[in-house]
Amino acid sequence: MAKKIALHPKHPERVCWGCDRYCPAGSLSCGNGSDRTPHPIELLGDDWLEYGDWGFEAEADPVAPITGPR
């Protein structure tokens, strides 16, 4: 069974999202190319889930983005 993708990861640029391994950006092990696959949030913005047919139903996001100062 495939891993669930994080809907709003804190640092999507640190991970390759191309397969179920989610390798660190500097240590790709799947061999599907030399570049990391970006997360949809990097390409389409924070509202990426609202557009397109992604083939899954969005549930409550356990990894919600932090908004505002703490």
PDB file of N, CA, C and O in Angstrom:
ATOM      1  N   MET A   1       0.839  -1.182   0.000  1.00  0.00           N
ATOM      2  CA  MET A   1       0.000   0.000   0.000  1.00  0.00           C
ATOM      3  C   MET A   1       0.888   1.250   0.000  1.00  0.00           C
ATOM      4  O   MET A   1       1.899   1.294   0.700  1.00  0.00           O
ATOM      5  N   ALA A   2       0.521   2.229  -0.758  1.00  0.00           N
ATOM      6  CA  ALA A   2       1.312   3.450  -0.894  1.00  0.00           C
ATOM      7  C   ALA A   2       1.212   4.311   0.365  1.00  0.00           C
ATOM      8  O   ALA A   2       0.192   4.323   1.053  1.00  0.00           O
ATOM      9  N   LYS A   3       2.295   5.024   0.643  1.00  0.00           N
ATOM     10  CA  LYS A   3       2.287   5.957   1.767  1.00  0.00           C
ATOM     11  C   LYS A   3       1.404   7.150   1.415  1.00  0.00           C
ATOM     12  O   LYS A   3       1.233   7.480   0.242  1.00  0.00           O
ATOM     13  N   LYS A   4       0.851   7.788   2.431  1.00  0.00           N
ATOM     14  CA  LYS A   4       0.064   8.991   2.207  1.00  0.00           C
ATOM     15  C   LYS A   4       1.002  10.175   2.061  1.00  0.00           C
ATOM     16  O   LYS A   4       1.980  10.298   2.799  1.00  0.00           O
ATOM     17  N   ILE A   5       0.704  11.034   1.117  1.00  0.00           N
ATOM     18  CA  ILE A   5       1.517  12.226   0.899  1.00  0.00           C
ATOM     19  C   ILE A   5       1.063  13.315   1.869  1.00  0.00           C
ATOM     20  O   ILE A   5      -0.131  13.480   2.120  1.00  0.00           O
ATOM     21  N   ALA A   6       2.018  14.045   2.405  1.00  0.00           N
ATOM     22  CA  ALA A   6       1.687  15.166   3.288  1.00  0.00           C
ATOM     23  C   ALA A   6       1.059  16.271   2.450  1.00  0.00           C
ATOM     24  O   ALA A   6       1.600  16.643   1.409  1.00  0.00           O
ATOM     25  N   LEU A   7      -0.065  16.793   2.888  1.00  0.00           N
ATOM     26  CA  LEU A   7      -0.755  17.818   2.109  1.00  0.00           C
ATOM     27  C   LEU A   7      -0.075  19.176   2.208  1.00  0.00           C
ATOM     28  O   LEU A   7      -0.039  19.920   1.227  1.00  0.00           O
ATOM     29  N   HIS A   8       0.458  19.506   3.362  1.00  0.00           N
ATOM     30  CA  HIS A   8       1.137  20.792   3.576  1.00  0.00           C
ATOM     31  C   HIS A   8       2.418  20.570   4.372  1.00  0.00           C
ATOM     32  O   HIS A   8       2.478  20.932   5.547  1.00  0.00           O
ATOM     33  N   PRO A   9       3.453  19.977   3.752  1.00  0.00           N
ATOM     34  CA  PRO A   9       4.698  19.732   4.489  1.00  0.00           C
ATOM     35  C   PRO A   9       5.406  21.033   4.841  1.00  0.00           C
ATOM     36  O   PRO A   9       5.310  22.016   4.106  1.00  0.00           O
ATOM     37  N   LYS A  10       6.123  21.038   5.976  1.00  0.00           N
ATOM     38  CA  LYS A  10       6.825  22.245   6.422  1.00  0.00           C
ATOM     39  C   LYS A  10       7.966  22.628   5.486  1.00  0.00           C
ATOM     40  O   LYS A  10       8.141  23.809   5.186  1.00  0.00           O
ATOM     41  N   HIS A  11       8.740  21.660   5.024  1.00  0.00           N
ATOM     42  CA  HIS A  11       9.884  21.914   4.143  1.00  0.00           C
ATOM     43  C   HIS A  11       9.851  20.939   2.973  1.00  0.00           C
ATOM     44  O   HIS A  11      10.620  19.978   2.964  1.00  0.00           O
ATOM     45  N   PRO A  12       8.982  21.157   1.984  1.00  0.00           N
ATOM     46  CA  PRO A  12       8.876  20.213   0.874  1.00  0.00           C
ATOM     47  C   PRO A  12      10.143  20.127   0.031  1.00  0.00           C
ATOM     48  O   PRO A  12      10.364  19.124  -0.647  1.00  0.00           O
ATOM     49  N   GLU A  13      10.969  21.155   0.062  1.00  0.00           N
ATOM     50  CA  GLU A  13      12.181  21.178  -0.756  1.00  0.00           C
ATOM     51  C   GLU A  13      13.251  20.221  -0.244  1.00  0.00           C
ATOM     52  O   GLU A  13      14.234  19.979  -0.945  1.00  0.00           O
ATOM     53  N   ARG A  14      13.093  19.676   0.944  1.00  0.00           N
ATOM     54  CA  ARG A  14      14.081  18.772   1.525  1.00  0.00           C
ATOM     55  C   ARG A  14      13.866  17.310   1.151  1.00  0.00           C
ATOM     56  O   ARG A  14      14.686  16.454   1.485  1.00  0.00           O
ATOM     57  N   VAL A  15      12.758  17.020   0.456  1.00  0.00           N
ATOM     58  CA  VAL A  15      12.382  15.637   0.167  1.00  0.00           C
ATOM     59  C   VAL A  15      12.070  15.469  -1.311  1.00  0.00           C
ATOM     60  O   VAL A  15      11.554  16.392  -1.943  1.00  0.00           O
ATOM     61  N   CYS A  16      12.375  14.301  -1.871  1.00  0.00           N
ATOM     62  CA  CYS A  16      11.948  13.949  -3.224  1.00  0.00           C
ATOM     63  C   CYS A  16      10.608  13.238  -3.100  1.00  0.00           C
ATOM     64  O   CYS A  16      10.490  12.266  -2.354  1.00  0.00           O
ATOM     65  N   TRP A  17       9.598  13.711  -3.821  1.00  0.00           N
ATOM     66  CA  TRP A  17       8.245  13.183  -3.711  1.00  0.00           C
ATOM     67  C   TRP A  17       7.900  12.259  -4.865  1.00  0.00           C
ATOM     68  O   TRP A  17       6.721  12.040  -5.142  1.00  0.00           O
ATOM     69  N   GLY A  18       8.901  11.712  -5.548  1.00  0.00           N
ATOM     70  CA  GLY A  18       8.674  10.924  -6.754  1.00  0.00           C
ATOM     71  C   GLY A  18       8.205   9.499  -6.557  1.00  0.00           C
ATOM     72  O   GLY A  18       7.672   8.904  -7.493  1.00  0.00           O
ATOM     73  N   CYS A  19       8.382   8.930  -5.381  1.00  0.00           N
ATOM     74  CA  CYS A  19       7.925   7.558  -5.130  1.00  0.00           C
ATOM     75  C   CYS A  19       7.584   7.426  -3.647  1.00  0.00           C
ATOM     76  O   CYS A  19       7.538   8.425  -2.929  1.00  0.00           O
ATOM     77  N   ASP A  20       7.352   6.231  -3.199  1.00  0.00           N
ATOM     78  CA  ASP A  20       6.962   6.014  -1.802  1.00  0.00           C
ATOM     79  C   ASP A  20       8.128   6.041  -0.823  1.00  0.00           C
ATOM     80  O   ASP A  20       7.920   5.888   0.380  1.00  0.00           O
ATOM     81  N   ARG A  21       9.348   6.232  -1.312  1.00  0.00           N
ATOM     82  CA  ARG A  21      10.505   6.238  -0.418  1.00  0.00           C
ATOM     83  C   ARG A  21      10.712   7.591   0.264  1.00  0.00           C
ATOM     84  O   ARG A  21      11.226   7.647   1.381  1.00  0.00           O
ATOM     85  N   TYR A  22      10.313   8.685  -0.401  1.00  0.00           N
ATOM     86  CA  TYR A  22      10.478  10.043   0.134  1.00  0.00           C
ATOM     87  C   TYR A  22      11.909  10.277   0.623  1.00  0.00           C
ATOM     88  O   TYR A  22      12.131  10.617   1.785  1.00  0.00           O
ATOM     89  N   CYS A  23      12.871  10.091  -0.277  1.00  0.00           N
ATOM     90  CA  CYS A  23      14.293  10.230   0.050  1.00  0.00           C
ATOM     91  C   CYS A  23      14.651  11.686   0.336  1.00  0.00           C
ATOM     92  O   CYS A  23      13.989  12.595  -0.166  1.00  0.00           O
ATOM     93  N   PRO A  24      15.695  11.915   1.138  1.00  0.00           N
ATOM     94  CA  PRO A  24      16.214  13.272   1.295  1.00  0.00           C
ATOM     95  C   PRO A  24      16.700  13.798  -0.058  1.00  0.00           C
ATOM     96  O   PRO A  24      17.185  13.028  -0.887  1.00  0.00           O
ATOM     97  N   ALA A  25      16.574  15.088  -0.275  1.00  0.00           N
ATOM     98  CA  ALA A  25      16.913  15.693  -1.566  1.00  0.00           C
ATOM     99  C   ALA A  25      18.352  15.428  -1.992  1.00  0.00           C
ATOM    100  O   ALA A  25      18.631  15.359  -3.189  1.00  0.00           O
ATOM    101  N   GLY A  26      19.270  15.280  -1.041  1.00  0.00           N
ATOM    102  CA  GLY A  26      20.667  15.056  -1.378  1.00  0.00           C
ATOM    103  C   GLY A  26      21.067  13.594  -1.420  1.00  0.00           C
ATOM    104  O   GLY A  26      22.249  13.292  -1.582  1.00  0.00           O
ATOM    105  N   SER A  27      20.117  12.673  -1.279  1.00  0.00           N
ATOM    106  CA  SER A  27      20.439  11.257  -1.212  1.00  0.00           C
ATOM    107  C   SER A  27      19.340  10.421  -1.871  1.00  0.00           C
ATOM    108  O   SER A  27      18.667   9.636  -1.204  1.00  0.00           O
ATOM    109  N   LEU A  28      19.163  10.594  -3.173  1.00  0.00           N
ATOM    110  CA  LEU A  28      18.105   9.880  -3.884  1.00  0.00           C
ATOM    111  C   LEU A  28      18.527   8.436  -4.136  1.00  0.00           C
ATOM    112  O   LEU A  28      19.638   8.184  -4.601  1.00  0.00           O
ATOM    113  N   SER A  29      17.645   7.493  -3.830  1.00  0.00           N
ATOM    114  CA  SER A  29      18.017   6.091  -3.976  1.00  0.00           C
ATOM    115  C   SER A  29      17.147   5.311  -4.947  1.00  0.00           C
ATOM    116  O   SER A  29      17.445   4.147  -5.215  1.00  0.00           O
ATOM    117  N   CYS A  30      16.091   5.893  -5.485  1.00  0.00           N
ATOM    118  CA  CYS A  30      15.186   5.120  -6.337  1.00  0.00           C
ATOM    119  C   CYS A  30      15.689   4.978  -7.766  1.00  0.00           C
ATOM    120  O   CYS A  30      15.273   4.057  -8.469  1.00  0.00           O
ATOM    121  N   GLY A  31      16.563   5.853  -8.210  1.00  0.00           N
ATOM    122  CA  GLY A  31      17.130   5.740  -9.537  1.00  0.00           C
ATOM    123  C   GLY A  31      16.204   6.177 -10.658  1.00  0.00           C
ATOM    124  O   GLY A  31      16.432   5.824 -11.815  1.00  0.00           O
ATOM    125  N   ASN A  32      15.159   6.942 -10.340  1.00  0.00           N
ATOM    126  CA  ASN A  32      14.241   7.377 -11.385  1.00  0.00           C
ATOM    127  C   ASN A  32      14.717   8.652 -12.080  1.00  0.00           C
ATOM    128  O   ASN A  32      13.946   9.280 -12.807  1.00  0.00           O
ATOM    129  N   GLY A  33      15.933   9.029 -11.873  1.00  0.00           N
ATOM    130  CA  GLY A  33      16.476  10.245 -12.482  1.00  0.00           C
ATOM    131  C   GLY A  33      17.446  10.898 -11.521  1.00  0.00           C
ATOM    132  O   GLY A  33      17.613  10.442 -10.390  1.00  0.00           O
ATOM    133  N   SER A  34      18.070  11.942 -11.958  1.00  0.00           N
ATOM    134  CA  SER A  34      19.060  12.581 -11.106  1.00  0.00           C
ATOM    135  C   SER A  34      18.502  13.762 -10.330  1.00  0.00           C
ATOM    136  O   SER A  34      19.172  14.283  -9.439  1.00  0.00           O
ATOM    137  N   ASP A  35      17.284  14.197 -10.651  1.00  0.00           N
ATOM    138  CA  ASP A  35      16.679  15.339  -9.971  1.00  0.00           C
ATOM    139  C   ASP A  35      15.554  14.872  -9.067  1.00  0.00           C
ATOM    140  O   ASP A  35      14.916  13.852  -9.327  1.00  0.00           O
ATOM    141  N   ARG A  36      15.317  15.623  -8.006  1.00  0.00           N
ATOM    142  CA  ARG A  36      14.221  15.298  -7.109  1.00  0.00           C
ATOM    143  C   ARG A  36      12.895  15.729  -7.729  1.00  0.00           C
ATOM    144  O   ARG A  36      12.837  16.685  -8.503  1.00  0.00           O
ATOM    145  N   THR A  37      11.851  15.021  -7.382  1.00  0.00           N
ATOM    146  CA  THR A  37      10.508  15.366  -7.843  1.00  0.00           C
ATOM    147  C   THR A  37       9.904  16.329  -6.832  1.00  0.00           C
ATOM    148  O   THR A  37       9.805  15.986  -5.653  1.00  0.00           O
ATOM    149  N   PRO A  38       9.497  17.523  -7.252  1.00  0.00           N
ATOM    150  CA  PRO A  38       8.943  18.491  -6.304  1.00  0.00           C
ATOM    151  C   PRO A  38       7.544  18.101  -5.833  1.00  0.00           C
ATOM    152  O   PRO A  38       6.815  17.388  -6.523  1.00  0.00           O
ATOM    153  N   HIS A  39       7.194  18.574  -4.666  1.00  0.00           N
ATOM    154  CA  HIS A  39       5.849  18.402  -4.115  1.00  0.00           C
ATOM    155  C   HIS A  39       4.915  19.340  -4.887  1.00  0.00           C
ATOM    156  O   HIS A  39       5.356  20.402  -5.326  1.00  0.00           O
ATOM    157  N   PRO A  40       3.648  18.980  -5.064  1.00  0.00           N
ATOM    158  CA  PRO A  40       2.718  19.863  -5.784  1.00  0.00           C
ATOM    159  C   PRO A  40       2.602  21.258  -5.177  1.00  0.00           C
ATOM    160  O   PRO A  40       2.320  22.215  -5.897  1.00  0.00           O
ATOM    161  N   ILE A  41       2.812  21.390  -3.885  1.00  0.00           N
ATOM    162  CA  ILE A  41       2.726  22.710  -3.250  1.00  0.00           C
ATOM    163  C   ILE A  41       3.819  23.642  -3.761  1.00  0.00           C
ATOM    164  O   ILE A  41       3.636  24.859  -3.792  1.00  0.00           O
ATOM    165  N   GLU A  42       4.964  23.066  -4.165  1.00  0.00           N
ATOM    166  CA  GLU A  42       6.052  23.874  -4.713  1.00  0.00           C
ATOM    167  C   GLU A  42       5.724  24.386  -6.108  1.00  0.00           C
ATOM    168  O   GLU A  42       6.164  25.469  -6.495  1.00  0.00           O
ATOM    169  N   LEU A  43       4.965  23.622  -6.852  1.00  0.00           N
ATOM    170  CA  LEU A  43       4.630  23.988  -8.229  1.00  0.00           C
ATOM    171  C   LEU A  43       3.361  24.824  -8.331  1.00  0.00           C
ATOM    172  O   LEU A  43       3.282  25.737  -9.153  1.00  0.00           O
ATOM    173  N   LEU A  44       2.369  24.516  -7.500  1.00  0.00           N
ATOM    174  CA  LEU A  44       1.045  25.114  -7.652  1.00  0.00           C
ATOM    175  C   LEU A  44       0.644  26.043  -6.518  1.00  0.00           C
ATOM    176  O   LEU A  44      -0.381  26.716  -6.622  1.00  0.00           O
ATOM    177  N   GLY A  45       1.415  26.103  -5.439  1.00  0.00           N
ATOM    178  CA  GLY A  45       1.098  26.985  -4.321  1.00  0.00           C
ATOM    179  C   GLY A  45       0.323  26.280  -3.216  1.00  0.00           C
ATOM    180  O   GLY A  45       0.024  25.090  -3.312  1.00  0.00           O
ATOM    181  N   ASP A  46       0.003  27.033  -2.166  1.00  0.00           N
ATOM    182  CA  ASP A  46      -0.650  26.479  -0.986  1.00  0.00           C
ATOM    183  C   ASP A  46      -2.029  25.897  -1.257  1.00  0.00           C
ATOM    184  O   ASP A  46      -2.470  25.002  -0.535  1.00  0.00           O
ATOM    185  N   ASP A  47      -2.708  26.379  -2.264  1.00  0.00           N
ATOM    186  CA  ASP A  47      -4.060  25.891  -2.561  1.00  0.00           C
ATOM    187  C   ASP A  47      -4.058  24.814  -3.646  1.00  0.00           C
ATOM    188  O   ASP A  47      -5.052  24.656  -4.354  1.00  0.00           O
ATOM    189  N   TRP A  48      -2.968  24.079  -3.787  1.00  0.00           N
ATOM    190  CA  TRP A  48      -2.804  23.083  -4.843  1.00  0.00           C
ATOM    191  C   TRP A  48      -3.872  22.012  -4.819  1.00  0.00           C
ATOM    192  O   TRP A  48      -4.240  21.489  -5.871  1.00  0.00           O
ATOM    193  N   LEU A  49      -4.377  21.674  -3.651  1.00  0.00           N
ATOM    194  CA  LEU A  49      -5.331  20.584  -3.519  1.00  0.00           C
ATOM    195  C   LEU A  49      -6.713  20.937  -4.075  1.00  0.00           C
ATOM    196  O   LEU A  49      -7.492  20.047  -4.415  1.00  0.00           O
ATOM    197  N   GLU A  50      -7.013  22.227  -4.165  1.00  0.00           N
ATOM    198  CA  GLU A  50      -8.327  22.670  -4.641  1.00  0.00           C
ATOM    199  C   GLU A  50      -8.474  22.536  -6.150  1.00  0.00           C
ATOM    200  O   GLU A  50      -9.596  22.545  -6.658  1.00  0.00           O
ATOM    201  N   TYR A  51      -7.385  22.413  -6.866  1.00  0.00           N
ATOM    202  CA  TYR A  51      -7.427  22.377  -8.323  1.00  0.00           C
ATOM    203  C   TYR A  51      -6.981  21.023  -8.845  1.00  0.00           C
ATOM    204  O   TYR A  51      -5.977  20.474  -8.391  1.00  0.00           O
ATOM    205  N   GLY A  52      -7.717  20.494  -9.783  1.00  0.00           N
ATOM    206  CA  GLY A  52      -7.340  19.237 -10.406  1.00  0.00           C
ATOM    207  C   GLY A  52      -7.988  18.028  -9.751  1.00  0.00           C
ATOM    208  O   GLY A  52      -8.546  18.114  -8.657  1.00  0.00           O
ATOM    209  N   ASP A  53      -7.903  16.918 -10.432  1.00  0.00           N
ATOM    210  CA  ASP A  53      -8.421  15.656  -9.935  1.00  0.00           C
ATOM    211  C   ASP A  53      -7.240  14.812  -9.500  1.00  0.00           C
ATOM    212  O   ASP A  53      -6.546  14.236 -10.338  1.00  0.00           O
ATOM    213  N   TRP A  54      -7.005  14.733  -8.210  1.00  0.00           N
ATOM    214  CA  TRP A  54      -5.832  14.069  -7.671  1.00  0.00           C
ATOM    215  C   TRP A  54      -6.063  12.590  -7.404  1.00  0.00           C
ATOM    216  O   TRP A  54      -5.117  11.868  -7.090  1.00  0.00           O
ATOM    217  N   GLY A  55      -7.306  12.123  -7.524  1.00  0.00           N
ATOM    218  CA  GLY A  55      -7.588  10.707  -7.356  1.00  0.00           C
ATOM    219  C   GLY A  55      -7.683  10.254  -5.912  1.00  0.00           C
ATOM    220  O   GLY A  55      -7.617   9.055  -5.639  1.00  0.00           O
ATOM    221  N   PHE A  56      -7.838  11.195  -4.970  1.00  0.00           N
ATOM    222  CA  PHE A  56      -8.034  10.822  -3.569  1.00  0.00           C
ATOM    223  C   PHE A  56      -8.858  11.900  -2.891  1.00  0.00           C
ATOM    224  O   PHE A  56      -8.926  13.039  -3.353  1.00  0.00           O
ATOM    225  N   GLU A  57      -9.476  11.523  -1.794  1.00  0.00           N
ATOM    226  CA  GLU A  57     -10.244  12.475  -1.004  1.00  0.00           C
ATOM    227  C   GLU A  57      -9.340  13.031   0.091  1.00  0.00           C
ATOM    228  O   GLU A  57      -8.660  12.273   0.782  1.00  0.00           O
ATOM    229  N   ALA A  58      -9.331  14.337   0.248  1.00  0.00           N
ATOM    230  CA  ALA A  58      -8.502  14.966   1.278  1.00  0.00           C
ATOM    231  C   ALA A  58      -9.170  14.796   2.630  1.00  0.00           C
ATOM    232  O   ALA A  58     -10.363  15.054   2.790  1.00  0.00           O
ATOM    233  N   GLU A  59      -8.379  14.357   3.599  1.00  0.00           N
ATOM    234  CA  GLU A  59      -8.854  14.248   4.966  1.00  0.00           C
ATOM    235  C   GLU A  59      -8.256  15.401   5.751  1.00  0.00           C
ATOM    236  O   GLU A  59      -7.515  16.217   5.203  1.00  0.00           O
ATOM    237  N   ALA A  60      -8.577  15.467   7.029  1.00  0.00           N
ATOM    238  CA  ALA A  60      -7.975  16.497   7.866  1.00  0.00           C
ATOM    239  C   ALA A  60      -6.466  16.335   7.810  1.00  0.00           C
ATOM    240  O   ALA A  60      -5.947  15.229   7.963  1.00  0.00           O
ATOM    241  N   ASP A  61      -5.769  17.432   7.593  1.00  0.00           N
ATOM    242  CA  ASP A  61      -4.320  17.393   7.422  1.00  0.00           C
ATOM    243  C   ASP A  61      -3.623  17.355   8.776  1.00  0.00           C
ATOM    244  O   ASP A  61      -3.697  18.333   9.521  1.00  0.00           O
ATOM    245  N   PRO A  62      -2.946  16.255   9.122  1.00  0.00           N
ATOM    246  CA  PRO A  62      -2.242  16.196  10.396  1.00  0.00           C
ATOM    247  C   PRO A  62      -0.997  17.077  10.430  1.00  0.00           C
ATOM    248  O   PRO A  62      -0.485  17.384  11.507  1.00  0.00           O
ATOM    249  N   VAL A  63      -0.507  17.484   9.262  1.00  0.00           N
ATOM    250  CA  VAL A  63       0.682  18.327   9.183  1.00  0.00           C
ATOM    251  C   VAL A  63       0.264  19.661   8.587  1.00  0.00           C
ATOM    252  O   VAL A  63       0.608  19.977   7.448  1.00  0.00           O
ATOM    253  N   ALA A  64      -0.481  20.443   9.364  1.00  0.00           N
ATOM    254  CA  ALA A  64      -0.952  21.732   8.880  1.00  0.00           C
ATOM    255  C   ALA A  64       0.165  22.760   8.961  1.00  0.00           C
ATOM    256  O   ALA A  64       1.028  22.680   9.836  1.00  0.00           O
ATOM    257  N   PRO A  65       0.148  23.739   8.038  1.00  0.00           N
ATOM    258  CA  PRO A  65       1.189  24.764   8.072  1.00  0.00           C
ATOM    259  C   PRO A  65       1.043  25.673   9.298  1.00  0.00           C
ATOM    260  O   PRO A  65      -0.064  25.921   9.775  1.00  0.00           O
ATOM    261  N   ILE A  66       2.165  26.158   9.789  1.00  0.00           N
ATOM    262  CA  ILE A  66       2.146  27.100  10.901  1.00  0.00           C
ATOM    263  C   ILE A  66       1.890  28.481  10.332  1.00  0.00           C
ATOM    264  O   ILE A  66       2.600  28.935   9.435  1.00  0.00           O
ATOM    265  N   THR A  67       0.872  29.148  10.857  1.00  0.00           N
ATOM    266  CA  THR A  67       0.540  30.483  10.370  1.00  0.00           C
ATOM    267  C   THR A  67       0.735  31.499  11.473  1.00  0.00           C
ATOM    268  O   THR A  67       0.357  31.273  12.622  1.00  0.00           O
ATOM    269  N   GLY A  68       1.318  32.599  11.116  1.00  0.00           N
ATOM    270  CA  GLY A  68       1.506  33.684  12.071  1.00  0.00           C
ATOM    271  C   GLY A  68       2.665  33.438  13.027  1.00  0.00           C
ATOM    272  O   GLY A  68       3.186  32.326  13.109  1.00  0.00           O
ATOM    273  N   PRO A  69       3.061  34.474  13.743  1.00  0.00           N
ATOM    274  CA  PRO A  69       4.170  34.342  14.690  1.00  0.00           C
ATOM    275  C   PRO A  69       3.745  33.540  15.926  1.00  0.00           C
ATOM    276  O   PRO A  69       2.578  33.516  16.315  1.00  0.00           O
ATOM    277  N   ARG A  70       4.731  32.899  16.511  1.00  0.00           N
ATOM    278  CA  ARG A  70       4.459  32.116  17.725  1.00  0.00           C
ATOM    279  C   ARG A  70       4.960  32.832  18.927  1.00  0.00           C
ATOM    280  O   ARG A  70       4.825  32.333  20.044  1.00  0.00           O
TER     281      ARG A  70
END
